[in-house]
């Protein structure tokens, strides 16, 4: 990838929960939070040695097998589709933590080895004492951490429908990020057939085929790049595309997703509306779609703070902020429509 086309992300030092809440989060721009978890015991163990890191997790481990992915060497660590795009290029396996961790270490020391990765695992399922030792206060403390362990690997550009803070424990991570509107230039694959849930870019960032994906040049003009070391974290706002490359041998990352659909939220989330719109709007004539776009802009996407001042407050109905009874009424009506 042409690194000259990429811009650096803003880097913040000595970040406190107050600074994050009042100065960083309101910007809704990616940010490096330098050294924000450098005091975590797990980070200190990782900096001591890989053996110390393994011992730390072994003592927290509640037993049972871990679930992980295995990518063959010819795929160069990239989680993706097979060449025919009929399946994925990795296999799911289960095994004891000891065996998995030892294989990760062994494969990190040689070239042309399998890539192994335990991905997005809820920490409470494997290491329930982790949160008590390694506290995190930038998000609401009800947000559960997830862990990623493996050797060098690549996760293609994708988005999350939640706020994301990812903390590097061991190894190095390179993030390449794009604002949401760059979806047009990233050549996104299927929505309902994906390696990890979210649709992802089909462009190989390390060997981009600009003949096949010419608009990727425009994406790179708008890209941001961040390189993180142990103790660093990155804040990724909702729907920002991010390509992630794990480097440096044994890699461990802990992340927190706040909001969105990832944590089993039973409330409607914006992504649900994409499917609703596919059912009801996408296949309409373009003139009708443009008309509906105007209504959505007016009622949904524009600033709503003083839009309806011309209507007496007592008769604004659902144009006012929704009460819980009104939300329930709308849900009931929508369920009836879907039936």
C-alpha positions as CSV (number, residue, x, y, z in Angstrom):
1,X,0.0,0.0,0.0
2,X,1.2,3.5,-0.8
3,X,1.9,4.9,2.7
4,X,2.6,8.3,1.2
5,X,-1.1,8.7,0.6
6,X,-2.0,8.3,4.3
7,X,-2.3,10.9,7.0
8,X,-1.6,10.4,10.7
9,X,-4.3,10.2,13.4
10,X,-4.4,12.7,16.2
11,X,-2.4,11.5,19.2
12,X,-3.5,12.3,22.8
13,X,-1.4,11.8,25.9
14,X,-2.4,11.5,29.6
15,X,-6.0,10.8,28.7
16,X,-8.4,10.7,31.6
17,X,-12.1,9.7,31.5
18,X,-13.0,13.4,31.8
19,X,-10.7,14.4,28.9
20,X,-12.1,11.5,26.8
21,X,-15.7,12.4,27.5
22,X,-15.3,16.2,27.1
23,X,-12.6,16.6,24.5
24,X,-12.0,13.5,22.4
25,X,-15.4,11.7,22.1
26,X,-17.4,14.8,21.0
27,X,-15.1,15.2,17.9
28,X,-16.2,11.8,16.5
29,X,-12.8,11.5,14.9
30,X,-10.3,8.6,15.3
31,X,-7.7,9.2,18.0
32,X,-4.6,7.4,19.4
33,X,-4.7,7.3,23.2
34,X,-1.0,7.0,23.9
35,X,-0.1,4.8,26.8
36,X,-3.6,4.9,28.2
37,X,-3.4,1.2,29.5
38,X,0.3,1.1,30.0
39,X,-0.3,0.5,33.8
40,X,-2.4,-2.6,33.2
41,X,-0.8,-5.6,34.9
42,X,-1.3,-7.7,31.7
43,X,0.7,-5.1,29.6
44,X,3.5,-5.2,32.1
45,X,3.6,-9.0,32.0
46,X,3.7,-8.8,28.2
47,X,6.6,-6.4,28.2
48,X,8.4,-8.7,30.6
49,X,8.2,-11.8,28.3
50,X,5.9,-13.9,26.3
51,X,6.2,-16.6,28.9
52,X,5.1,-14.1,31.6
53,X,2.1,-13.2,29.5
54,X,1.2,-16.8,29.0
55,X,1.5,-17.5,32.7
56,X,-0.7,-14.5,33.5
57,X,-3.5,-15.7,31.3
58,X,-3.1,-19.3,32.4
59,X,-3.7,-18.3,36.0
60,X,-6.9,-16.5,35.1
61,X,-8.2,-19.2,32.7
62,X,-11.3,-21.0,33.9
63,X,-10.7,-24.1,31.8
64,X,-12.3,-25.7,28.8
65,X,-11.4,-25.3,25.1
66,X,-10.9,-22.0,23.3
67,X,-12.3,-21.4,19.8
68,X,-9.9,-20.0,17.2
69,X,-9.3,-19.7,13.5
70,X,-6.4,-21.1,11.5
71,X,-5.2,-19.6,8.2
72,X,-2.8,-21.6,6.0
73,X,0.6,-19.9,5.2
74,X,-0.2,-19.1,1.6
75,X,-2.9,-16.7,2.7
76,X,-0.3,-14.5,4.3
77,X,-2.3,-14.0,7.5
78,X,-5.3,-12.3,5.8
79,X,-8.7,-13.4,7.0
80,X,-10.7,-13.4,3.8
81,X,-12.6,-15.5,1.2
82,X,-11.2,-18.3,-0.8
83,X,-10.2,-17.6,-4.4
84,X,-13.6,-18.6,-5.7
85,X,-15.3,-16.5,-3.0
86,X,-17.5,-19.6,-2.3
87,X,-16.2,-20.0,1.2
88,X,-13.6,-18.5,3.6
89,X,-9.9,-19.1,3.6
90,X,-9.6,-20.2,7.2
91,X,-11.0,-23.0,9.4
92,X,-12.5,-22.8,12.9
93,X,-11.0,-25.1,15.5
94,X,-11.2,-25.7,19.2
95,X,-8.5,-26.8,21.7
96,X,-6.9,-26.2,25.1
97,X,-5.5,-22.7,25.8
98,X,-2.1,-24.2,26.5
99,X,-1.9,-25.8,23.1
100,X,-3.3,-22.8,21.3
101,X,-0.9,-20.3,23.0
102,X,2.2,-22.5,22.5
103,X,1.2,-22.9,18.8
104,X,0.8,-19.1,18.5
105,X,4.3,-18.6,20.0
106,X,5.9,-21.3,17.8
107,X,4.3,-19.9,14.6
108,X,5.3,-16.4,15.5
109,X,9.0,-17.3,15.4
110,X,9.1,-18.8,11.9
111,X,8.2,-17.7,8.4
112,X,5.6,-19.5,6.3
113,X,3.6,-20.8,9.2
114,X,-0.2,-20.9,9.9
115,X,-1.8,-17.9,11.4
116,X,-3.8,-18.6,14.5
117,X,-6.3,-16.2,16.1
118,X,-8.7,-16.2,18.9
119,X,-11.0,-13.3,17.9
120,X,-13.4,-11.1,19.7
121,X,-13.9,-13.5,22.6
122,X,-15.8,-12.2,25.6
123,X,-13.1,-12.0,28.3
124,X,-15.6,-13.2,31.0
125,X,-15.9,-16.5,29.1
126,X,-12.2,-17.4,29.5
127,X,-10.5,-15.0,31.9
128,X,-13.2,-13.7,34.4
129,X,-10.6,-12.1,36.7
130,X,-9.2,-9.9,34.0
131,X,-11.5,-6.9,34.5
132,X,-10.8,-6.6,38.2
133,X,-7.0,-6.4,37.5
134,X,-7.1,-4.3,34.4
135,X,-9.7,-1.6,34.9
136,X,-11.0,0.6,32.1
137,X,-13.0,3.8,32.7
138,X,-13.2,5.6,29.3
139,X,-16.5,3.8,28.5
140,X,-19.4,3.0,30.8
141,X,-18.2,0.2,33.1
142,X,-21.1,-2.0,31.9
143,X,-19.3,-2.4,28.5
144,X,-17.7,-5.9,28.5
145,X,-14.2,-6.3,27.2
146,X,-13.3,-8.7,24.4
147,X,-9.9,-10.3,23.6
148,X,-8.0,-11.1,20.5
149,X,-4.9,-13.4,20.6
150,X,-2.8,-14.6,17.7
151,X,0.4,-14.2,15.6
152,X,0.7,-11.8,12.8
153,X,-2.6,-11.3,11.0
154,X,-4.7,-9.0,8.8
155,X,-8.3,-8.1,9.2
156,X,-9.7,-6.4,6.1
157,X,-11.3,-3.0,6.2
158,X,-14.8,-3.2,7.9
159,X,-17.0,-1.1,10.2
160,X,-18.6,-1.6,13.6
161,X,-22.0,-0.2,14.4
162,X,-20.7,0.9,17.8
163,X,-18.0,3.1,19.4
164,X,-14.8,1.1,19.7
165,X,-11.7,1.5,21.8
166,X,-9.0,-1.1,21.1
167,X,-6.1,-1.5,23.5
168,X,-2.8,-3.1,22.6
169,X,-1.5,-5.6,25.2
170,X,1.3,-7.3,23.2
171,X,2.8,-6.9,19.8
172,X,2.1,-4.0,17.5
173,X,-1.0,-3.0,15.5
174,X,-1.4,-0.8,12.4
175,X,-4.8,0.6,11.8
176,X,-5.8,2.2,8.5
177,X,-9.1,4.1,8.8
178,X,-11.5,5.8,6.4
179,X,-14.6,8.0,7.1
180,X,-18.0,6.3,6.5
181,X,-18.6,8.1,3.2
182,X,-15.6,6.3,1.7
183,X,-17.7,3.2,1.3
184,X,-18.1,4.2,-2.4
185,X,-14.3,3.8,-2.9
186,X,-13.6,0.7,-0.8
187,X,-15.3,-2.0,-3.0
188,X,-17.3,-3.6,-0.2
189,X,-18.2,-7.3,-0.4
190,X,-21.5,-9.1,0.4
191,X,-23.6,-8.0,3.4
192,X,-24.9,-11.5,4.4
193,X,-21.9,-13.7,3.6
194,X,-18.9,-12.3,5.5
195,X,-15.9,-13.8,7.3
196,X,-16.7,-12.1,10.6
197,X,-20.2,-10.6,10.5
198,X,-19.6,-7.1,9.0
199,X,-19.2,-6.5,5.3
200,X,-15.6,-5.9,4.3
201,X,-13.5,-4.3,1.6
202,X,-12.4,-6.7,-1.1
203,X,-9.2,-4.8,-1.7
204,X,-5.9,-6.4,-0.6
205,X,-4.3,-3.3,1.1
206,X,-0.8,-4.8,0.9
207,X,-1.1,-5.5,-2.8
208,X,-3.9,-3.3,-4.2
209,X,-5.1,-4.0,-7.7
210,X,-5.8,-0.5,-8.9
211,X,-6.8,-1.8,-12.4
212,X,-9.6,-3.8,-10.7
213,X,-10.3,-1.2,-7.9
214,X,-9.4,2.2,-9.4
215,X,-11.5,4.2,-6.9
216,X,-9.3,2.9,-4.1
217,X,-6.9,5.7,-5.0
218,X,-9.6,8.1,-3.7
219,X,-10.0,6.1,-0.6
220,X,-6.3,6.4,0.2
221,X,-6.4,10.1,-0.2
222,X,-8.8,10.2,2.7
223,X,-7.2,7.5,4.8
224,X,-5.7,7.8,8.3
225,X,-3.0,5.5,9.7
226,X,-2.1,4.7,13.3
227,X,0.7,2.5,14.6
228,X,0.2,1.3,18.1
229,X,2.6,-0.2,20.7
230,X,1.7,-2.1,23.9
231,X,-0.1,0.2,26.3
232,X,-1.6,2.3,23.5
233,X,-5.2,2.4,22.5
234,X,-7.2,3.7,19.5
235,X,-10.7,5.3,19.6
236,X,-12.7,4.4,16.4
237,X,-16.1,6.2,16.0
238,X,-19.1,4.4,14.9
239,X,-19.1,3.3,11.2
240,X,-15.5,4.3,10.5
241,X,-13.9,1.7,8.2
242,X,-10.8,0.2,9.7
243,X,-8.2,-2.2,8.3
244,X,-6.1,-3.9,11.1
245,X,-2.7,-5.5,10.8
246,X,-1.2,-7.3,13.8
247,X,2.6,-7.3,13.8
248,X,5.5,-8.3,16.0
249,X,4.9,-11.9,16.9
250,X,2.5,-12.8,19.7
251,X,-0.3,-10.2,19.5
252,X,-2.9,-9.6,22.2
253,X,-5.5,-6.8,21.9
254,X,-8.5,-6.0,24.2
255,X,-11.3,-3.9,22.9
256,X,-14.6,-2.4,24.1
257,X,-17.7,-1.8,22.0
258,X,-20.2,0.7,23.3
259,X,-23.6,0.8,21.8
260,X,-24.7,-0.8,18.6
261,X,-25.8,-4.4,18.2
262,X,-22.7,-6.3,19.4
263,X,-23.5,-6.7,23.1
264,X,-27.0,-8.2,22.6
265,X,-28.8,-4.9,22.9
266,X,-32.6,-5.7,22.6
267,X,-33.3,-2.1,21.4
268,X,-33.6,-1.3,17.7
269,X,-30.3,-0.2,16.2
270,X,-29.7,1.9,13.0
271,X,-28.5,-1.1,11.0
272,X,-31.9,-2.7,11.3
273,X,-33.2,0.1,9.1
274,X,-31.0,-0.9,6.2
275,X,-32.9,-4.2,5.9
276,X,-36.2,-2.4,6.3
277,X,-35.2,0.0,3.5
278,X,-34.2,-2.9,1.3
279,X,-37.6,-4.3,1.7
280,X,-39.6,-1.1,1.2
281,X,-37.5,1.5,-0.7
282,X,-34.5,0.2,-2.6
283,X,-36.3,-1.2,-5.6
284,X,-38.6,1.8,-6.1
285,X,-38.2,4.0,-9.2
286,X,-35.4,6.5,-8.7
287,X,-37.8,9.4,-8.7
288,X,-39.7,7.9,-5.7
289,X,-36.4,7.1,-3.9
290,X,-35.3,10.7,-4.3
291,X,-38.6,11.8,-2.8
292,X,-38.3,9.5,0.1
293,X,-34.7,10.7,0.6
294,X,-36.0,14.2,1.0
295,X,-38.4,13.0,3.7
296,X,-35.7,11.1,5.5
297,X,-33.4,14.1,5.4
298,X,-36.2,16.3,6.9
299,X,-37.5,13.9,9.6
300,X,-34.4,11.9,10.5
301,X,-31.0,13.1,9.3
302,X,-31.3,16.9,9.7
303,X,-30.9,18.8,13.0
304,X,-34.2,18.3,14.9
305,X,-33.6,20.7,17.7
306,X,-36.0,23.5,16.5
307,X,-37.4,22.1,13.4
308,X,-41.0,21.9,14.5
309,X,-41.4,25.2,16.4
310,X,-44.3,26.1,14.0
311,X,-46.4,23.2,15.4
312,X,-48.0,23.7,18.8
313,X,-46.1,21.5,21.3
314,X,-49.2,19.6,22.5
315,X,-49.9,18.2,19.0
316,X,-46.4,17.4,17.8
317,X,-46.9,13.7,18.6
318,X,-44.0,11.5,17.5
319,X,-42.1,14.6,16.3
320,X,-41.2,15.2,19.9
321,X,-38.5,13.0,21.6
322,X,-40.1,9.6,22.0
323,X,-41.4,8.5,25.4
324,X,-41.2,4.9,26.4
325,X,-44.9,4.3,25.8
326,X,-44.6,5.8,22.3
327,X,-41.6,3.6,21.5
328,X,-43.6,0.5,22.5
329,X,-46.5,1.7,20.4
330,X,-44.3,2.2,17.3
331,X,-42.7,-1.2,17.9
332,X,-46.1,-2.9,18.1
333,X,-47.2,-1.2,14.9
334,X,-44.0,-2.2,13.0
335,X,-44.3,-5.8,14.1
336,X,-47.8,-5.8,12.7
337,X,-46.6,-4.4,9.4
338,X,-43.9,-7.0,9.1
339,X,-46.4,-9.8,9.7
